[in-house]
């Protein structure tokens, strides 16, 4: 039997939402032994009520919930304020994964999954979501970044476009910070997954969806992106010079 990672939770509050009591109990046990404060909910309304009563630092959210599905729960939680979400899906269907990412999930894990891997994913997302003092995230320690009307403060986890603060998920923020730190360079999706997500392998559609979502928030016309360019046959390039030159 695999052993759960221990320590590292530092008292962060995690809300586990799953209608399967066995899965919820296993996940809760692993997270508890890793040092997290864990709350549990078996359906959407219960999850929203618990999140409102005690705002979690991260939510592990099953996609297939009775009544109100995980997508709707995620939307409503996002409406209450930013919170990192790791989506669980019982199916390997790509549409389900993309839908989860589209509504703002920061990561997803497909059932059946390794509880130990899930705990590691929780730690990774939380480290990148910390507002300050984290030297592990993209752009950390490099000071404030700015280009083409965008300002990103990696330590404060704050991004601004033309004076208005952007509502970004954890991964969207990391991706934007990485692009601003490497202007003019083309990156393959595999490179972005490794550098931004910290994964050496995974579903590359994750990168595609996050780039699309980020364009929707930073581009003047997302249908005709001028900042985050597609480099055909390669990947993506952040190109602020084209906007600054007009």
C-alpha positions as CSV (number, residue, x, y, z in Angstrom):
1,X,0.0,0.0,0.0
2,X,1.4,3.4,-1.0
3,X,2.2,5.8,1.8
4,X,0.8,9.3,1.9
5,X,3.2,12.3,1.8
6,X,3.6,13.7,5.3
7,X,4.0,17.3,6.4
8,X,3.9,20.3,4.1
9,X,0.2,21.1,4.7
10,X,1.0,23.8,7.2
11,X,-2.6,23.9,8.3
12,X,-4.0,24.9,4.9
13,X,-7.8,24.2,4.7
14,X,-8.9,21.9,2.0
15,X,-12.6,21.2,1.2
16,X,-13.1,17.7,-0.3
17,X,-16.4,17.4,-2.3
18,X,-17.3,13.9,-3.4
19,X,-20.6,11.9,-3.1
20,X,-18.6,8.6,-2.9
21,X,-17.9,8.2,0.8
22,X,-15.1,5.7,0.2
23,X,-13.2,8.1,-2.1
24,X,-13.9,11.1,0.2
25,X,-12.6,9.1,3.3
26,X,-9.4,8.0,1.5
27,X,-8.6,11.5,0.2
28,X,-9.4,13.1,3.5
29,X,-7.1,10.6,5.3
30,X,-4.2,11.3,3.0
31,X,-4.6,15.0,3.2
32,X,-5.0,14.9,7.0
33,X,-1.8,12.9,7.4
34,X,0.0,15.4,5.1
35,X,-0.9,18.2,7.5
36,X,-4.0,19.8,6.0
37,X,-7.2,20.8,7.8
38,X,-9.8,18.9,5.8
39,X,-13.5,19.5,5.5
40,X,-15.9,17.2,3.6
41,X,-19.1,17.7,1.6
42,X,-21.2,15.1,-0.2
43,X,-23.0,17.4,-2.7
44,X,-23.0,20.8,-4.2
45,X,-25.3,22.8,-1.8
46,X,-23.4,21.4,1.2
47,X,-20.1,22.3,-0.4
48,X,-21.2,25.9,-1.1
49,X,-22.5,26.2,2.5
50,X,-19.3,24.9,4.0
51,X,-17.2,27.1,1.7
52,X,-19.2,30.2,2.8
53,X,-18.9,29.3,6.5
54,X,-15.1,28.6,6.3
55,X,-13.4,29.7,3.2
56,X,-11.1,26.9,2.0
57,X,-7.6,27.5,0.7
58,X,-8.2,24.9,-2.0
59,X,-11.1,22.7,-3.1
60,X,-10.9,19.1,-4.4
61,X,-14.1,18.8,-6.4
62,X,-15.8,15.8,-8.0
63,X,-17.2,16.6,-11.4
64,X,-20.1,14.1,-11.2
65,X,-22.2,15.2,-8.2
66,X,-25.9,14.5,-7.7
67,X,-28.2,17.4,-8.4
68,X,-25.7,20.2,-8.8
69,X,-22.7,19.0,-10.7
70,X,-19.1,20.0,-10.1
71,X,-19.0,22.6,-12.9
72,X,-21.9,24.6,-11.4
73,X,-20.3,24.3,-7.9
74,X,-17.1,25.6,-9.3
75,X,-18.8,28.5,-11.1
76,X,-20.7,29.5,-7.9
77,X,-17.5,29.3,-5.7
78,X,-15.7,31.4,-8.2
79,X,-18.5,33.9,-7.9
80,X,-17.8,34.2,-4.2
81,X,-14.1,34.9,-4.7
82,X,-10.9,33.3,-6.1
83,X,-10.1,29.8,-4.7
84,X,-7.9,27.1,-6.3
85,X,-9.8,24.1,-7.5
86,X,-8.6,20.6,-8.4
87,X,-11.4,18.8,-10.3
88,X,-11.9,15.0,-10.1
89,X,-13.6,13.2,-13.0
90,X,-14.6,9.6,-13.2
91,X,-14.3,9.6,-17.0
92,X,-11.3,10.0,-19.2
93,X,-13.3,12.0,-21.7
94,X,-11.4,15.1,-22.9
95,X,-14.6,17.2,-23.1
96,X,-15.1,16.8,-19.3
97,X,-11.6,17.8,-18.6
98,X,-11.8,20.9,-20.8
99,X,-15.1,21.9,-19.3
100,X,-13.5,21.8,-15.9
101,X,-10.6,24.0,-17.0
102,X,-13.0,26.3,-18.8
103,X,-14.9,27.1,-15.6
104,X,-11.7,27.9,-13.7
105,X,-10.3,24.6,-12.3
106,X,-6.6,24.9,-11.8
107,X,-5.9,21.2,-12.2
108,X,-7.8,17.9,-12.7
109,X,-7.2,14.3,-11.8
110,X,-9.0,11.4,-13.5
111,X,-10.4,8.5,-11.5
112,X,-9.1,6.0,-10.6
113,X,-6.2,8.1,-9.2
114,X,-3.3,7.7,-6.8
115,X,-4.2,9.5,-3.5
116,X,-0.5,10.2,-3.1
117,X,-0.4,12.0,-6.4
118,X,-3.4,14.0,-5.5
119,X,-1.8,15.2,-2.3
120,X,1.3,16.2,-4.3
121,X,-1.0,18.1,-6.8
122,X,-2.7,19.9,-3.9
123,X,0.7,21.0,-2.5
124,X,1.8,22.2,-5.9
125,X,-1.3,24.3,-6.6
126,X,-1.2,25.8,-3.0
127,X,2.4,26.7,-3.3
128,X,1.7,28.7,-6.5
129,X,-1.4,30.3,-5.0
130,X,0.5,31.8,-2.0
131,X,0.3,35.6,-2.1
132,X,3.9,36.2,-0.9
133,X,7.1,34.6,0.2
134,X,7.0,31.7,-2.3
135,X,10.2,31.3,-4.3
136,X,9.0,28.4,-6.3
137,X,6.5,30.0,-8.7
138,X,7.2,31.4,-12.1
139,X,8.7,34.8,-11.9
140,X,9.1,34.6,-8.1
141,X,12.0,36.7,-6.8
142,X,12.2,38.5,-10.1
143,X,10.3,41.6,-9.0
144,X,7.4,43.3,-10.7
145,X,7.0,42.5,-14.4
146,X,5.3,44.8,-17.0
147,X,4.7,45.1,-20.7
148,X,2.0,46.3,-23.1
149,X,-0.2,47.7,-20.3
150,X,0.2,44.6,-18.1
151,X,1.7,44.7,-14.7
152,X,2.3,41.4,-12.8
153,X,3.6,41.3,-9.2
154,X,4.6,37.6,-8.5
155,X,5.0,38.1,-4.8
156,X,1.6,39.8,-4.2
157,X,0.0,37.5,-6.8
158,X,-1.5,40.5,-8.4
159,X,-2.0,41.2,-12.1
160,X,-3.3,44.5,-13.6
161,X,-4.2,45.5,-17.2
162,X,-4.4,49.3,-17.9
163,X,-5.0,50.0,-14.2
164,X,-7.7,47.4,-13.7
165,X,-7.0,44.3,-11.7
166,X,-7.4,41.0,-13.5
167,X,-9.3,38.0,-12.0
168,X,-6.9,35.2,-12.8
169,X,-6.9,31.6,-11.6
170,X,-3.6,30.2,-10.1
171,X,-2.5,28.7,-13.4
172,X,-3.5,31.7,-15.5
173,X,-1.5,34.0,-13.3
174,X,1.5,31.7,-13.5
175,X,1.3,31.5,-17.2
176,X,1.0,35.2,-17.6
177,X,4.0,35.8,-15.3
178,X,6.0,33.3,-17.2
179,X,5.2,34.9,-20.6
180,X,6.1,38.4,-19.2
181,X,9.4,37.1,-17.9
182,X,10.3,35.6,-21.4
183,X,9.0,38.1,-24.0
184,X,9.7,37.3,-27.6
185,X,10.6,33.7,-27.1
186,X,8.5,30.8,-28.5
187,X,7.6,28.0,-26.2
188,X,6.2,24.6,-27.1
189,X,3.2,23.4,-25.1
190,X,5.5,20.7,-23.6
191,X,7.9,23.4,-22.3
192,X,5.0,25.4,-20.9
193,X,3.7,22.4,-19.1
194,X,7.1,21.7,-17.6
195,X,7.9,25.3,-16.7
196,X,4.5,26.6,-15.5
197,X,2.8,23.4,-14.3
198,X,5.9,21.6,-13.1
199,X,4.8,18.4,-15.0
200,X,7.1,16.4,-17.2
201,X,4.1,14.8,-18.8
202,X,0.4,15.3,-19.1
203,X,-2.5,16.3,-21.3
204,X,-1.3,19.2,-23.5
205,X,-4.9,20.4,-24.0
206,X,-4.5,21.8,-20.4
207,X,-2.1,24.3,-21.9
208,X,-4.3,25.1,-24.9
209,X,-7.3,25.8,-22.7
210,X,-5.4,28.0,-20.3
211,X,-3.9,30.0,-23.1
212,X,-7.4,30.6,-24.5
213,X,-8.7,31.6,-21.2
214,X,-5.8,34.0,-20.6
215,X,-6.2,35.6,-24.0
216,X,-9.9,36.3,-23.1
217,X,-8.6,38.3,-20.1
218,X,-5.6,40.2,-21.5
219,X,-6.2,40.6,-25.2
220,X,-8.2,43.6,-26.5
221,X,-9.7,41.2,-29.1
222,X,-9.2,37.6,-28.1
223,X,-10.3,36.4,-31.5
224,X,-7.3,38.2,-33.0
225,X,-4.6,37.9,-30.3
226,X,-1.7,40.3,-30.6
227,X,0.0,39.6,-27.2
228,X,0.0,35.8,-26.9
229,X,0.8,34.7,-30.4
230,X,0.4,31.2,-31.8
231,X,3.6,30.0,-33.4
232,X,2.4,27.3,-35.8
233,X,4.3,24.0,-35.4
234,X,5.9,25.3,-32.2
235,X,3.5,26.7,-29.5
236,X,3.1,30.2,-28.2
237,X,5.1,33.4,-27.9
238,X,4.4,36.5,-25.8
239,X,5.0,39.5,-28.2
240,X,4.4,42.9,-26.4
241,X,6.3,44.9,-29.1
242,X,3.5,44.6,-31.6
243,X,1.0,46.3,-29.3
244,X,3.5,48.9,-28.0
245,X,4.4,49.9,-31.6
246,X,0.6,50.2,-32.4
